[in-house]
Structure formats: structure tokens, C-alpha cells
Amino acid sequence: MATLTIRNNCPYTIWPATLTGGGRPQLGNTGFQLAPQVSSSINVPAPWTGRVWARTGCSTNSGRFVCATADCGSGQVACNGAGGAPPATLAEFTLAPNSRQDFYDISNVDGFNLPLSITPQGGSGPRCTGTSCSANINSVCPSKLAVRGSGGNIIGCKSACVVFGEPQYCCTGEYNSATRCQPTNYSRIFKNQCPQAYSYAYDDQSSTFSCTGGPNYLITFCP
């Protein structure tokens, strides 16, 4: 069992969400509202593979619960097993049972909507350290990748894979290997802003972190 503590350091309300992978049951809390400077904790049974992200600009003005970024399409605050629509900055985890080796990372492979950090609380190992994407990538997002809010401001930055769907950006087809799938001018924009986060699918070397000893984790939005 591990505890994920999710903290909102943003100056506005966000709506974090969770998605369990591997065909396993969803957590009891798959989405909730989090006011500024407030934290909420979720107990996660190990083994667990899943992701945490946050939605922004949510409302029920249309009669359904809808978010401006990373909406999961459930029409509710809870995502109920649905993932967030890109762009979404992801905190990804593979938690092992019996204090064996956990893996975690921050991913901008699906684009970026909010800065975030992951901080292990306890645990050990040479890569058992905090990882952060604290820059606001929206501020340097190319217009072709930008998602704009109702006021015209950029509220999210999609990845080139999401926008263009081409194999060299998505690491698919003939590019589906670490040797063939290399950084692109688009992925480098994300990497330059957030060197510790995944910027494309095979961006493993600088982006994967691990701990043994069964630590808990603090996930902070707008660190």
C-alpha cells in the first residue's frame, strides 16, 4: 500500500483524476475538486500501474461536467476509468508490492497543461529523487500545437504526435524503436523546458525514476 498525496499549489481550483492501467479495478477516487493550497491523499494498493493528472477550467454550465483541458468525457467529476483528453501533463507510476522497486515519471508525451512535480517520501536508490516539470510550457507553445481558452490565451500545448499523427512523432511503424525514434524540433521544445520529463515515447534515459522500500509520493501541481 502506498499513499499518493496530491497538492494544488496553483492559484486556482483544479480537478485531479486517476486512471488505473493493466485491466485492474479503478481506485475508489477517480476524480475530485482541489482548491488552491489544499492537499488530498489516496491510498493505492500495490502492485499498481496508473497515472494522475489534473483538469482545468471545469464547470457544469452546459448541464454536464466539462473541463477546458484534460477532460475525461465522463460528464462527472469522477472519471470512472476514462483517461484525460490531450493535452495533459501526466504523473505515471508502476508501484511494486513488498517494498520492491517502484518506477515513476512525468510525461509530456500527450502534451502539457499544468506544471507538476513528484517527490518520493521515503525509499532509497540512486534514482530515488524528486522529478519536476515546473516550467509553463504553454508560454513557448508553437501555434500549431496550442490549445486556446475562451479568451484566446493558451491553456494547453499538444504534442506533435497528437496534432499530426505521423510515425516519426508518435514512434510508431518503422519508428517504433529507440534507435529509430529520435527527438524532433517539437519534442525538443518540451525537453528544453522540462529536462526531467518525457518529451517523446523513447525519452527514457533522463526521465525514469525509481525507488525501493515502499515510499509514499507527493504529487504537486504548480510546484
N, C-alpha and C positions, 0 to 999 in steps of 0.2 A: 504494500500500500504506500502510495506517495501522495503528498498534498501539493496541489498546484494553487498558489496564491496569485490572483490576478489583480493588479493595481492600476487605477486610472490616474495618471499624472497630467492628462490633457486638461485644458481649461474649459472643457465642455463634456457633456454626457456622451458615453459610448455604450455599445451593446455587444459585449463579448459573446463568443459562441465556441462550442466544441464539436468535433467530429471524430468518432472512433472508427478506425480502419480495421481491415482484416476480417470482416464479417462478424466481429464481436458485438455484443449488445452496447448500445449507446449509454453514456453516463446519465445519471439522474438529472443533471442540469445541462442542457444543450444550448442555452441562451438566456441572457439576463441583462438588465439595465445596470449601469455602473456610473454613478455621479462622480464629478471631479474630486480627487484626493480621497477616494474610497477604495477599499480592497474587499475582495470576496474570495473564499477558498473552496476548492473542490477536492474531495478525496478520490483518488484514482487507483483501482486495483491493478497490481502488476501480475502478469505481463499486460502492457497496454501500448498500442500504437495509435497515435492520433494527432490532431492539430488543434490549435487555439488561434483565433483571430478576433478582430473587433469590427463591428459595423458602425457607420457614422451616418448622421443626418436622418435618423429614423423617425417615423411618425405614423399615425393611424388616420391621417386626413382623408385618405381615399376609402376608408372603411376597412382596409386591410393594413396590417403592419408591414411597412415598406421602408427600406433603407437606401440612402443615396449611394453608399459604397458597401461592397462585400455582402449584399443581401443574399439570404439563403432561400428565398422564394417560398417559405412556409406560410407566410401571411400572419405569423405569430412571432412573439419574442423568442420562443424556443425554436430551434432549427430542426429538431426531431430527425436527425440523421442526414440532413442535407448540407452540402458544402456551400461556401460563400462564393458568389459570382466574382470573377476578377474585375478590377484589381483588388488584391487583399494581401497584406503582409502576414505571413504565417509563422507561428511558433510550432515546430514539429518535434514530436517525441517518440522514441521507442524505449519504453521502460521495462526493465528486466525484473523477474522475481528473485527473491532470496539474495538481495543486495549485489547481484551480478551487474554487468556493465550496461548502463543506460547510454543512449545516444540522443542528442538534441541539436537543433539548428534553427536559424531564422532564414526564411525563404522569400525572395522576391521573384521567384520563377513565374508566379501568377500575377506579377505586378506588385505595386506598393500603394497602400492607402494611409498607413499610420506608422510612425516610428515605434519600435519596441525593443525590449531587452529581455534576456533570460539570465537569471542568476541562480546557480545551484546553492542550496543551503545545506551544507554538509557534503559528504562524499570525498573521493580522492582520485588522483590520476593526473598525468601530465597535461591532459586536455580538459580537466575538470575546472573550468573557469567560466566567468560570465561572458556572454556574447551579446553584441548590441548592433542595432541599426538605428542610430539616433538622429541621423540627418533627415531632413524633409526633402525627399526625392521629388516631390511634386514641384518644388521650386525650380528644378532644372529639367523637368519632363519635356521631351520633344512634342510638338503639337500633334504629330501623328499618333502618339501614344496616350495623349492626355484625355482624362475624363473631367468634364466641367460641370459645376453645380449650377443651380438656377440663376445665380448672379454672375455666371461666366468665369468664376475663379476655378482653378484646377484643384480637384478634390481627390484625384487618384491618377496613377500612372500605370497603364497596362504594359505588359511585356511585349516584345516583338512577336513572340510565338502566338500570343492571344490575338494580336491585331492582324498579323499577316498569315499565320498558319503554315509557314514554309518550313521544310525539313531542317534547313541549316539553323533556324531559330528555335525549333522545337526538339532538336536532337532525335529525330525520327528517320525512318527509312535508312538510306545509306549513311546518314549522320548519327546513327544510334550506337555510338561508341565514344569512349573518352578520347581516343586518338583523332577521330573524325570531327567530333563536335567541339568546336573551339569558340572562344569569346568573339562576340561581334561588336560593332560600333554601338549598337543599342545596349547590349548586356554590360558593356564597359561603363556606361553612364551610371547604371545601378551599382556596379562594383566600386567605382571611384567614390561614390557617396557612402557606401556601406561595405567596406572591405571584408567584414566578417560574415556577411550574409550570402546565401546562394544567389547568383545572378543568372545562372542558366543550369540545365539539368546535371551536367557533369562537373560542376564547380565545387568538388568535394574537398580538396586538399586544405583550403583555408576556412572552410565553412562548417565542418562537422566537429562537434564537441562530445565528450563522453565522461561519465563518472561511474565509479563503483562505490558500493557502500550504501546504496539506497537513499540518496538525498531527497529532500523536497526542493521545489523550484518556485522562484518568484518571477512572474511574467509582468513586466511593467510597460504600459503603453504611454508614449511620450516621455521616455526616461530623461 
